Structures are given as C-alpha cells and as structure tokens.
Amino acid sequence: MNNGQVIATIGLALCMIGLYKTGTAASGVLAEDGKKFSKVLVLSVLPATQGIYGFVLAIMKSSAIASITTTVAGWQVFAGAAALSITGMVSALLQAKTAVAAIMAVSKNESISGKLILFPAMVETYAILALVISIML
C-alpha cells in the first residue's frame, strides 16, 4: 500500500465511529420499567445511523483506493470522506444528547414518545446532507 492508499483508508475509516450514550440511558430506563422497551429502542438506535452512512460511503469509495497511485489522490479521497467523517461524528454526538434527553422524558411520560422522535431526527438531516456531499465528491 502506498501513502495515498493509507491516507484514503484512514479517511474512510473515520466515517465509521459509533456511539454508546443512548444505550446506557435506555438501559437505565429499562432497569426501572422494562415495558418501555419499544419506546426507547428507536431513540437508542438513531445516533447509530451515522455509522451506517459511513459504512455505505466506505463501500462506495473503496474501489477508488485500489486505483490510487499518488499521495495527492489519497488526500482527495480523504477530503471527500472528511465531510461525512466530521459531520457524522459531531451530529452523532449531538443526536445522542438529544436522544438521551428524549429517553429520559419517556421514562417520565411514555405517551409522548412518538413526538420525541422528531427532535433527534432533526439532527439526522445534517448527517444525510453530509453523506450526499461526500458521495458527490
């Protein structure tokens, strides 16, 4: 592997960073009331979608790695993946915080869980836009 291929691979791998915050919040809620599983499940997995977007981008761009012959070409792939890498990490963390707050709200009033999904989903918009931009680059 040449330097360009290593740089491109690192850029694509950065897209696949996951989260654990919502899982711990959901575990706390479920420890007190296991009947709320279906209410907190969706809120728990929302921040993980950024990892899925990163995986999709990595699969789509992985064929480009084999054809890289220069460091400059490697940096070009890295820059293309950076849009999703940075936005994915930031939006996943912010979405996790929003989802944790929604999970805590469900623990107090489960009847509003459908409405609460909207707030972490709004953060998702930016991850989707970053995926589109990274695909276009």
CNS distance restraints for C-alpha pairs under 8 A (distance, minus, plus):
assign (resid   1 and name CA) (resid   5 and name CA) 5.95 0.50 0.50
assign (resid   1 and name CA) (resid   6 and name CA) 6.65 0.50 0.50
assign (resid   2 and name CA) (resid   6 and name CA) 6.47 0.50 0.50
assign (resid   2 and name CA) (resid  69 and name CA) 7.18 0.50 0.50
assign (resid   2 and name CA) (resid  70 and name CA) 7.60 0.50 0.50
assign (resid   2 and name CA) (resid  71 and name CA) 7.75 0.50 0.50
assign (resid   3 and name CA) (resid   7 and name CA) 6.20 0.50 0.50
assign (resid   3 and name CA) (resid  70 and name CA) 7.36 0.50 0.50
assign (resid   3 and name CA) (resid  71 and name CA) 5.62 0.50 0.50
assign (resid   3 and name CA) (resid  74 and name CA) 7.37 0.50 0.50
assign (resid   4 and name CA) (resid   8 and name CA) 6.15 0.50 0.50
assign (resid   4 and name CA) (resid  68 and name CA) 6.32 0.50 0.50
assign (resid   4 and name CA) (resid  69 and name CA) 6.70 0.50 0.50
assign (resid   4 and name CA) (resid  70 and name CA) 5.33 0.50 0.50
assign (resid   4 and name CA) (resid  71 and name CA) 3.80 0.50 0.50
assign (resid   4 and name CA) (resid  72 and name CA) 6.62 0.50 0.50
assign (resid   4 and name CA) (resid  73 and name CA) 6.18 0.50 0.50
assign (resid   4 and name CA) (resid  74 and name CA) 3.74 0.50 0.50
assign (resid   4 and name CA) (resid  75 and name CA) 6.62 0.50 0.50
assign (resid   5 and name CA) (resid   9 and name CA) 6.05 0.50 0.50
assign (resid   5 and name CA) (resid  65 and name CA) 5.58 0.50 0.50
assign (resid   5 and name CA) (resid  66 and name CA) 7.30 0.50 0.50
assign (resid   5 and name CA) (resid  68 and name CA) 5.98 0.50 0.50
assign (resid   5 and name CA) (resid  69 and name CA) 7.62 0.50 0.50
assign (resid   5 and name CA) (resid  71 and name CA) 7.56 0.50 0.50
assign (resid   5 and name CA) (resid  74 and name CA) 5.55 0.50 0.50
assign (resid   6 and name CA) (resid  10 and name CA) 6.22 0.50 0.50
assign (resid   6 and name CA) (resid  74 and name CA) 7.42 0.50 0.50
assign (resid   7 and name CA) (resid  11 and name CA) 6.29 0.50 0.50
assign (resid   7 and name CA) (resid  71 and name CA) 7.71 0.50 0.50
assign (resid   7 and name CA) (resid  74 and name CA) 5.51 0.50 0.50
assign (resid   7 and name CA) (resid  75 and name CA) 6.35 0.50 0.50
assign (resid   7 and name CA) (resid  78 and name CA) 6.40 0.50 0.50
assign (resid   8 and name CA) (resid  12 and name CA) 6.30 0.50 0.50
assign (resid   8 and name CA) (resid  65 and name CA) 6.57 0.50 0.50
assign (resid   8 and name CA) (resid  74 and name CA) 4.73 0.50 0.50
assign (resid   8 and name CA) (resid  75 and name CA) 6.35 0.50 0.50
assign (resid   8 and name CA) (resid  76 and name CA) 7.76 0.50 0.50
assign (resid   8 and name CA) (resid  77 and name CA) 5.30 0.50 0.50
assign (resid   8 and name CA) (resid  78 and name CA) 4.75 0.50 0.50
assign (resid   9 and name CA) (resid  13 and name CA) 6.06 0.50 0.50
assign (resid   9 and name CA) (resid  65 and name CA) 7.15 0.50 0.50
assign (resid   9 and name CA) (resid  78 and name CA) 7.65 0.50 0.50
assign (resid  10 and name CA) (resid  14 and name CA) 6.21 0.50 0.50
assign (resid  10 and name CA) (resid  78 and name CA) 7.42 0.50 0.50
assign (resid  11 and name CA) (resid  15 and name CA) 7.18 0.50 0.50
assign (resid  11 and name CA) (resid  77 and name CA) 7.34 0.50 0.50
assign (resid  11 and name CA) (resid  78 and name CA) 4.49 0.50 0.50
assign (resid  11 and name CA) (resid  79 and name CA) 7.46 0.50 0.50
assign (resid  11 and name CA) (resid  81 and name CA) 5.71 0.50 0.50
assign (resid  11 and name CA) (resid  82 and name CA) 6.44 0.50 0.50
assign (resid  11 and name CA) (resid  85 and name CA) 7.53 0.50 0.50
assign (resid  12 and name CA) (resid  16 and name CA) 7.68 0.50 0.50
assign (resid  12 and name CA) (resid  54 and name CA) 7.38 0.50 0.50
assign (resid  12 and name CA) (resid  57 and name CA) 7.46 0.50 0.50
assign (resid  12 and name CA) (resid  58 and name CA) 5.35 0.50 0.50
assign (resid  12 and name CA) (resid  61 and name CA) 7.92 0.50 0.50
assign (resid  12 and name CA) (resid  78 and name CA) 6.79 0.50 0.50
assign (resid  12 and name CA) (resid  81 and name CA) 5.68 0.50 0.50
assign (resid  12 and name CA) (resid  82 and name CA) 8.00 0.50 0.50
assign (resid  12 and name CA) (resid  85 and name CA) 7.75 0.50 0.50
assign (resid  13 and name CA) (resid  17 and name CA) 7.94 0.50 0.50
assign (resid  13 and name CA) (resid  54 and name CA) 7.83 0.50 0.50
assign (resid  13 and name CA) (resid  58 and name CA) 7.22 0.50 0.50
assign (resid  14 and name CA) (resid  54 and name CA) 7.89 0.50 0.50
assign (resid  14 and name CA) (resid  85 and name CA) 5.59 0.50 0.50
assign (resid  15 and name CA) (resid  50 and name CA) 7.81 0.50 0.50
assign (resid  15 and name CA) (resid  51 and name CA) 6.59 0.50 0.50
assign (resid  15 and name CA) (resid  53 and name CA) 7.68 0.50 0.50
assign (resid  15 and name CA) (resid  54 and name CA) 4.28 0.50 0.50
assign (resid  15 and name CA) (resid  55 and name CA) 7.07 0.50 0.50
assign (resid  15 and name CA) (resid  57 and name CA) 7.93 0.50 0.50
assign (resid  15 and name CA) (resid  58 and name CA) 7.64 0.50 0.50
assign (resid  15 and name CA) (resid  81 and name CA) 7.11 0.50 0.50
assign (resid  15 and name CA) (resid  82 and name CA) 7.82 0.50 0.50
assign (resid  15 and name CA) (resid  84 and name CA) 6.30 0.50 0.50
assign (resid  15 and name CA) (resid  85 and name CA) 4.34 0.50 0.50
assign (resid  15 and name CA) (resid  86 and name CA) 7.89 0.50 0.50
assign (resid  15 and name CA) (resid  88 and name CA) 6.86 0.50 0.50
assign (resid  15 and name CA) (resid  89 and name CA) 7.69 0.50 0.50
assign (resid  16 and name CA) (resid  50 and name CA) 7.53 0.50 0.50
assign (resid  16 and name CA) (resid  51 and name CA) 4.66 0.50 0.50
assign (resid  16 and name CA) (resid  52 and name CA) 7.33 0.50 0.50
assign (resid  16 and name CA) (resid  53 and name CA) 7.96 0.50 0.50
assign (resid  16 and name CA) (resid  54 and name CA) 4.96 0.50 0.50
assign (resid  16 and name CA) (resid  55 and name CA) 6.04 0.50 0.50
assign (resid  16 and name CA) (resid  85 and name CA) 7.79 0.50 0.50
assign (resid  17 and name CA) (resid  50 and name CA) 7.99 0.50 0.50
assign (resid  17 and name CA) (resid  51 and name CA) 5.89 0.50 0.50
assign (resid  17 and name CA) (resid  89 and name CA) 6.88 0.50 0.50
assign (resid  18 and name CA) (resid  47 and name CA) 7.99 0.50 0.50
assign (resid  18 and name CA) (resid  48 and name CA) 6.10 0.50 0.50
assign (resid  18 and name CA) (resid  50 and name CA) 7.63 0.50 0.50
assign (resid  18 and name CA) (resid  51 and name CA) 5.72 0.50 0.50
assign (resid  18 and name CA) (resid  92 and name CA) 7.93 0.50 0.50
assign (resid  19 and name CA) (resid  47 and name CA) 6.88 0.50 0.50
assign (resid  19 and name CA) (resid  48 and name CA) 6.46 0.50 0.50
assign (resid  19 and name CA) (resid  92 and name CA) 7.27 0.50 0.50
assign (resid  19 and name CA) (resid  93 and name CA) 7.44 0.50 0.50
assign (resid  19 and name CA) (resid  96 and name CA) 7.60 0.50 0.50
assign (resid  20 and name CA) (resid  24 and name CA) 6.66 0.50 0.50
assign (resid  21 and name CA) (resid  25 and name CA) 6.41 0.50 0.50
assign (resid  21 and name CA) (resid  96 and name CA) 6.32 0.50 0.50
assign (resid  21 and name CA) (resid  97 and name CA) 7.75 0.50 0.50
assign (resid  21 and name CA) (resid 100 and name CA) 7.24 0.50 0.50
assign (resid  22 and name CA) (resid  26 and name CA) 5.98 0.50 0.50
assign (resid  22 and name CA) (resid  43 and name CA) 7.45 0.50 0.50
assign (resid  22 and name CA) (resid  44 and name CA) 4.84 0.50 0.50
assign (resid  22 and name CA) (resid  45 and name CA) 7.50 0.50 0.50
assign (resid  22 and name CA) (resid  47 and name CA) 7.92 0.50 0.50
assign (resid  22 and name CA) (resid  96 and name CA) 5.93 0.50 0.50
assign (resid  22 and name CA) (resid  97 and name CA) 7.84 0.50 0.50
assign (resid  22 and name CA) (resid  99 and name CA) 6.59 0.50 0.50
assign (resid  22 and name CA) (resid 100 and name CA) 5.43 0.50 0.50
assign (resid  22 and name CA) (resid 103 and name CA) 7.91 0.50 0.50
assign (resid  23 and name CA) (resid  27 and name CA) 6.04 0.50 0.50
assign (resid  23 and name CA) (resid  44 and name CA) 5.76 0.50 0.50
assign (resid  24 and name CA) (resid  28 and name CA) 6.35 0.50 0.50
assign (resid  25 and name CA) (resid  29 and name CA) 6.45 0.50 0.50
assign (resid  25 and name CA) (resid 100 and name CA) 6.02 0.50 0.50
assign (resid  25 and name CA) (resid 103 and name CA) 6.86 0.50 0.50
assign (resid  25 and name CA) (resid 104 and name CA) 7.40 0.50 0.50
assign (resid  26 and name CA) (resid  30 and name CA) 6.02 0.50 0.50
assign (resid  26 and name CA) (resid  40 and name CA) 6.09 0.50 0.50
assign (resid  26 and name CA) (resid  41 and name CA) 7.61 0.50 0.50
assign (resid  26 and name CA) (resid  44 and name CA) 6.62 0.50 0.50
assign (resid  26 and name CA) (resid 100 and name CA) 7.81 0.50 0.50
assign (resid  26 and name CA) (resid 103 and name CA) 6.48 0.50 0.50
assign (resid  27 and name CA) (resid  31 and name CA) 5.96 0.50 0.50
assign (resid  28 and name CA) (resid  32 and name CA) 6.80 0.50 0.50
assign (resid  29 and name CA) (resid  33 and name CA) 6.29 0.50 0.50
assign (resid  29 and name CA) (resid  34 and name CA) 7.70 0.50 0.50
assign (resid  29 and name CA) (resid  36 and name CA) 7.69 0.50 0.50
assign (resid  29 and name CA) (resid 103 and name CA) 7.52 0.50 0.50
assign (resid  29 and name CA) (resid 104 and name CA) 7.23 0.50 0.50
assign (resid  29 and name CA) (resid 107 and name CA) 5.90 0.50 0.50
assign (resid  30 and name CA) (resid  34 and name CA) 4.49 0.50 0.50
assign (resid  30 and name CA) (resid  35 and name CA) 7.40 0.50 0.50
assign (resid  30 and name CA) (resid  36 and name CA) 6.46 0.50 0.50
assign (resid  30 and name CA) (resid  37 and name CA) 6.45 0.50 0.50
assign (resid  36 and name CA) (resid  40 and name CA) 6.37 0.50 0.50
assign (resid  36 and name CA) (resid 106 and name CA) 7.96 0.50 0.50
assign (resid  36 and name CA) (resid 107 and name CA) 7.76 0.50 0.50
assign (resid  36 and name CA) (resid 110 and name CA) 7.35 0.50 0.50
assign (resid  37 and name CA) (resid  41 and name CA) 5.91 0.50 0.50
assign (resid  38 and name CA) (resid  42 and name CA) 7.30 0.50 0.50
assign (resid  39 and name CA) (resid  43 and name CA) 7.50 0.50 0.50
assign (resid  39 and name CA) (resid 106 and name CA) 7.27 0.50 0.50
assign (resid  39 and name CA) (resid 110 and name CA) 7.08 0.50 0.50
assign (resid  39 and name CA) (resid 113 and name CA) 6.13 0.50 0.50
assign (resid  40 and name CA) (resid  44 and name CA) 5.95 0.50 0.50
assign (resid  40 and name CA) (resid 103 and name CA) 5.89 0.50 0.50
assign (resid  40 and name CA) (resid 106 and name CA) 7.34 0.50 0.50
assign (resid  40 and name CA) (resid 113 and name CA) 7.95 0.50 0.50
assign (resid  41 and name CA) (resid  45 and name CA) 6.43 0.50 0.50
assign (resid  42 and name CA) (resid  46 and name CA) 6.26 0.50 0.50
assign (resid  42 and name CA) (resid 117 and name CA) 7.78 0.50 0.50
assign (resid  43 and name CA) (resid  99 and name CA) 5.50 0.50 0.50
assign (resid  43 and name CA) (resid 100 and name CA) 7.75 0.50 0.50
assign (resid  43 and name CA) (resid 102 and name CA) 7.33 0.50 0.50
assign (resid  43 and name CA) (resid 103 and name CA) 6.69 0.50 0.50
assign (resid  43 and name CA) (resid 117 and name CA) 6.45 0.50 0.50
assign (resid  43 and name CA) (resid 120 and name CA) 7.68 0.50 0.50
assign (resid  44 and name CA) (resid  99 and name CA) 6.81 0.50 0.50
assign (resid  44 and name CA) (resid 100 and name CA) 7.77 0.50 0.50
assign (resid  44 and name CA) (resid 103 and name CA) 7.85 0.50 0.50
assign (resid  45 and name CA) (resid  49 and name CA) 7.22 0.50 0.50
assign (resid  46 and name CA) (resid  95 and name CA) 7.59 0.50 0.50
assign (resid  46 and name CA) (resid  96 and name CA) 7.80 0.50 0.50
assign (resid  46 and name CA) (resid  99 and name CA) 7.62 0.50 0.50
assign (resid  46 and name CA) (resid 120 and name CA) 7.23 0.50 0.50
assign (resid  46 and name CA) (resid 121 and name CA) 7.46 0.50 0.50
assign (resid  47 and name CA) (resid  92 and name CA) 5.00 0.50 0.50
assign (resid  47 and name CA) (resid  93 and name CA) 7.48 0.50 0.50
assign (resid  47 and name CA) (resid  95 and name CA) 5.71 0.50 0.50
assign (resid  47 and name CA) (resid  96 and name CA) 5.54 0.50 0.50
assign (resid  47 and name CA) (resid  99 and name CA) 7.85 0.50 0.50
assign (resid  47 and name CA) (resid 124 and name CA) 7.94 0.50 0.50
assign (resid  48 and name CA) (resid  52 and name CA) 6.84 0.50 0.50
assign (resid  48 and name CA) (resid  92 and name CA) 7.23 0.50 0.50
assign (resid  49 and name CA) (resid  53 and name CA) 6.25 0.50 0.50
assign (resid  50 and name CA) (resid  54 and name CA) 6.20 0.50 0.50
assign (resid  50 and name CA) (resid  88 and name CA) 5.39 0.50 0.50
assign (resid  50 and name CA) (resid  89 and name CA) 7.57 0.50 0.50
assign (resid  50 and name CA) (resid  91 and name CA) 7.97 0.50 0.50
assign (resid  50 and name CA) (resid  92 and name CA) 6.31 0.50 0.50
assign (resid  50 and name CA) (resid 127 and name CA) 6.46 0.50 0.50
assign (resid  51 and name CA) (resid  55 and name CA) 6.16 0.50 0.50
assign (resid  51 and name CA) (resid  88 and name CA) 7.68 0.50 0.50
assign (resid  52 and name CA) (resid  56 and name CA) 6.17 0.50 0.50
assign (resid  53 and name CA) (resid  57 and name CA) 6.17 0.50 0.50
assign (resid  53 and name CA) (resid 128 and name CA) 7.86 0.50 0.50
assign (resid  53 and name CA) (resid 131 and name CA) 6.52 0.50 0.50
assign (resid  54 and name CA) (resid  58 and name CA) 6.03 0.50 0.50
assign (resid  54 and name CA) (resid  84 and name CA) 7.03 0.50 0.50
assign (resid  54 and name CA) (resid  85 and name CA) 7.33 0.50 0.50
assign (resid  54 and name CA) (resid  88 and name CA) 7.81 0.50 0.50
assign (resid  54 and name CA) (resid 131 and name CA) 7.84 0.50 0.50
assign (resid  55 and name CA) (resid  59 and name CA) 6.19 0.50 0.50
assign (resid  56 and name CA) (resid  60 and name CA) 6.17 0.50 0.50
assign (resid  57 and name CA) (resid  61 and name CA) 6.01 0.50 0.50
assign (resid  57 and name CA) (resid  81 and name CA) 7.66 0.50 0.50
assign (resid  57 and name CA) (resid 131 and name CA) 7.32 0.50 0.50
assign (resid  57 and name CA) (resid 134 and name CA) 7.53 0.50 0.50
assign (resid  57 and name CA) (resid 135 and name CA) 6.82 0.50 0.50
assign (resid  58 and name CA) (resid  62 and name CA) 5.59 0.50 0.50
assign (resid  59 and name CA) (resid  63 and name CA) 7.69 0.50 0.50
assign (resid  61 and name CA) (resid  65 and name CA) 7.14 0.50 0.50
assign (resid  61 and name CA) (resid  77 and name CA) 7.91 0.50 0.50
assign (resid  62 and name CA) (resid  66 and name CA) 7.43 0.50 0.50
assign (resid  63 and name CA) (resid  67 and name CA) 7.26 0.50 0.50
assign (resid  64 and name CA) (resid  68 and name CA) 6.60 0.50 0.50
assign (resid  64 and name CA) (resid  77 and name CA) 7.81 0.50 0.50
assign (resid  65 and name CA) (resid  74 and name CA) 7.62 0.50 0.50
assign (resid  65 and name CA) (resid  77 and name CA) 7.99 0.50 0.50
assign (resid  68 and name CA) (resid  73 and name CA) 5.90 0.50 0.50
assign (resid  68 and name CA) (resid  74 and name CA) 6.32 0.50 0.50
assign (resid  69 and name CA) (resid  73 and name CA) 6.99 0.50 0.50
assign (resid  69 and name CA) (resid  74 and name CA) 8.00 0.50 0.50
assign (resid  70 and name CA) (resid  74 and name CA) 6.50 0.50 0.50
assign (resid  71 and name CA) (resid  75 and name CA) 6.28 0.50 0.50
assign (resid  72 and name CA) (resid  76 and name CA) 6.30 0.50 0.50
assign (resid  73 and name CA) (resid  77 and name CA) 6.54 0.50 0.50
assign (resid  74 and name CA) (resid  78 and name CA) 6.18 0.50 0.50
assign (resid  75 and name CA) (resid  79 and name CA) 5.97 0.50 0.50
assign (resid  76 and name CA) (resid  80 and name CA) 6.25 0.50 0.50
assign (resid  77 and name CA) (resid  81 and name CA) 6.29 0.50 0.50
assign (resid  78 and name CA) (resid  82 and name CA) 6.04 0.50 0.50
assign (resid  79 and name CA) (resid  83 and name CA) 7.08 0.50 0.50
assign (resid  80 and name CA) (resid  84 and name CA) 7.99 0.50 0.50
assign (resid  80 and name CA) (resid 134 and name CA) 5.16 0.50 0.50
assign (resid  80 and name CA) (resid 135 and name CA) 7.63 0.50 0.50
assign (resid  80 and name CA) (resid 137 and name CA) 5.13 0.50 0.50
assign (resid  81 and name CA) (resid  85 and name CA) 6.02 0.50 0.50
assign (resid  81 and name CA) (resid 134 and name CA) 5.66 0.50 0.50
assign (resid  82 and name CA) (resid  86 and name CA) 5.81 0.50 0.50
assign (resid  82 and name CA) (resid 134 and name CA) 7.63 0.50 0.50
assign (resid  83 and name CA) (resid  87 and name CA) 6.07 0.50 0.50
assign (resid  83 and name CA) (resid 130 and name CA) 5.70 0.50 0.50
assign (resid  83 and name CA) (resid 131 and name CA) 7.60 0.50 0.50
assign (resid  83 and name CA) (resid 133 and name CA) 6.99 0.50 0.50
assign (resid  83 and name CA) (resid 134 and name CA) 5.83 0.50 0.50
assign (resid  84 and name CA) (resid  88 and name CA) 5.20 0.50 0.50
assign (resid  84 and name CA) (resid 127 and name CA) 6.95 0.50 0.50
assign (resid  84 and name CA) (resid 130 and name CA) 4.89 0.50 0.50
assign (resid  84 and name CA) (resid 131 and name CA) 5.53 0.50 0.50
assign (resid  84 and name CA) (resid 133 and name CA) 7.80 0.50 0.50
assign (resid  84 and name CA) (resid 134 and name CA) 6.06 0.50 0.50
assign (resid  85 and name CA) (resid  89 and name CA) 6.10 0.50 0.50
assign (resid  86 and name CA) (resid  90 and name CA) 6.21 0.50 0.50
assign (resid  87 and name CA) (resid  91 and name CA) 5.75 0.50 0.50
assign (resid  87 and name CA) (resid 126 and name CA) 7.18 0.50 0.50
assign (resid  87 and name CA) (resid 127 and name CA) 6.12 0.50 0.50
assign (resid  87 and name CA) (resid 130 and name CA) 6.36 0.50 0.50
assign (resid  88 and name CA) (resid  92 and name CA) 5.77 0.50 0.50
assign (resid  88 and name CA) (resid 127 and name CA) 5.45 0.50 0.50
assign (resid  88 and name CA) (resid 130 and name CA) 7.44 0.50 0.50
assign (resid  89 and name CA) (resid  93 and name CA) 6.27 0.50 0.50
assign (resid  90 and name CA) (resid  94 and name CA) 6.23 0.50 0.50
assign (resid  91 and name CA) (resid  95 and name CA) 5.68 0.50 0.50
assign (resid  91 and name CA) (resid 123 and name CA) 6.30 0.50 0.50
assign (resid  91 and name CA) (resid 124 and name CA) 7.05 0.50 0.50
assign (resid  91 and name CA) (resid 126 and name CA) 6.98 0.50 0.50
assign (resid  91 and name CA) (resid 127 and name CA) 6.39 0.50 0.50
assign (resid  92 and name CA) (resid  96 and name CA) 5.89 0.50 0.50
assign (resid  93 and name CA) (resid  97 and name CA) 6.37 0.50 0.50
assign (resid  94 and name CA) (resid  98 and name CA) 6.26 0.50 0.50
assign (resid  94 and name CA) (resid 123 and name CA) 7.37 0.50 0.50
assign (resid  95 and name CA) (resid  99 and name CA) 5.92 0.50 0.50
assign (resid  95 and name CA) (resid 120 and name CA) 5.19 0.50 0.50
assign (resid  95 and name CA) (resid 121 and name CA) 7.83 0.50 0.50
assign (resid  95 and name CA) (resid 123 and name CA) 5.76 0.50 0.50
assign (resid  95 and name CA) (resid 124 and name CA) 7.21 0.50 0.50
assign (resid  96 and name CA) (resid 100 and name CA) 5.92 0.50 0.50
assign (resid  96 and name CA) (resid 120 and name CA) 7.59 0.50 0.50
assign (resid  97 and name CA) (resid 101 and name CA) 6.29 0.50 0.50
assign (resid  98 and name CA) (resid 102 and name CA) 6.31 0.50 0.50
assign (resid  98 and name CA) (resid 119 and name CA) 6.77 0.50 0.50
assign (resid  98 and name CA) (resid 120 and name CA) 5.46 0.50 0.50
assign (resid  99 and name CA) (resid 103 and name CA) 6.04 0.50 0.50
assign (resid  99 and name CA) (resid 117 and name CA) 7.78 0.50 0.50
assign (resid  99 and name CA) (resid 119 and name CA) 7.66 0.50 0.50
assign (resid  99 and name CA) (resid 120 and name CA) 5.53 0.50 0.50
assign (resid 100 and name CA) (resid 104 and name CA) 6.19 0.50 0.50
assign (resid 101 and name CA) (resid 105 and name CA) 6.23 0.50 0.50
assign (resid 102 and name CA) (resid 106 and name CA) 6.20 0.50 0.50
assign (resid 102 and name CA) (resid 113 and name CA) 7.59 0.50 0.50
assign (resid 102 and name CA) (resid 116 and name CA) 5.73 0.50 0.50
assign (resid 102 and name CA) (resid 117 and name CA) 7.48 0.50 0.50
assign (resid 103 and name CA) (resid 107 and name CA) 6.40 0.50 0.50
assign (resid 104 and name CA) (resid 108 and name CA) 6.81 0.50 0.50
assign (resid 105 and name CA) (resid 109 and name CA) 6.09 0.50 0.50
assign (resid 105 and name CA) (resid 110 and name CA) 7.47 0.50 0.50
assign (resid 106 and name CA) (resid 110 and name CA) 4.37 0.50 0.50
assign (resid 106 and name CA) (resid 111 and name CA) 7.53 0.50 0.50
assign (resid 106 and name CA) (resid 112 and name CA) 6.94 0.50 0.50
assign (resid 106 and name CA) (resid 113 and name CA) 5.84 0.50 0.50
assign (resid 109 and name CA) (resid 113 and name CA) 7.82 0.50 0.50
assign (resid 112 and name CA) (resid 116 and name CA) 6.29 0.50 0.50
assign (resid 113 and name CA) (resid 117 and name CA) 6.52 0.50 0.50
assign (resid 114 and name CA) (resid 118 and name CA) 7.63 0.50 0.50
assign (resid 116 and name CA) (resid 120 and name CA) 7.75 0.50 0.50
assign (resid 117 and name CA) (resid 121 and name CA) 6.22 0.50 0.50
assign (resid 118 and name CA) (resid 122 and name CA) 6.21 0.50 0.50
assign (resid 119 and name CA) (resid 123 and name CA) 7.10 0.50 0.50
assign (resid 120 and name CA) (resid 124 and name CA) 6.63 0.50 0.50
assign (resid 121 and name CA) (resid 125 and name CA) 6.96 0.50 0.50
assign (resid 122 and name CA) (resid 126 and name CA) 7.99 0.50 0.50
assign (resid 123 and name CA) (resid 127 and name CA) 7.43 0.50 0.50
assign (resid 124 and name CA) (resid 128 and name CA) 6.40 0.50 0.50
assign (resid 125 and name CA) (resid 129 and name CA) 6.27 0.50 0.50
assign (resid 126 and name CA) (resid 130 and name CA) 6.15 0.50 0.50
assign (resid 127 and name CA) (resid 131 and name CA) 6.21 0.50 0.50
assign (resid 128 and name CA) (resid 132 and name CA) 6.34 0.50 0.50
assign (resid 129 and name CA) (resid 133 and name CA) 6.27 0.50 0.50
assign (resid 130 and name CA) (resid 134 and name CA) 6.06 0.50 0.50
assign (resid 131 and name CA) (resid 135 and name CA) 6.12 0.50 0.50
assign (resid 132 and name CA) (resid 136 and name CA) 6.23 0.50 0.50
assign (resid 133 and name CA) (resid 137 and name CA) 6.27 0.50 0.50
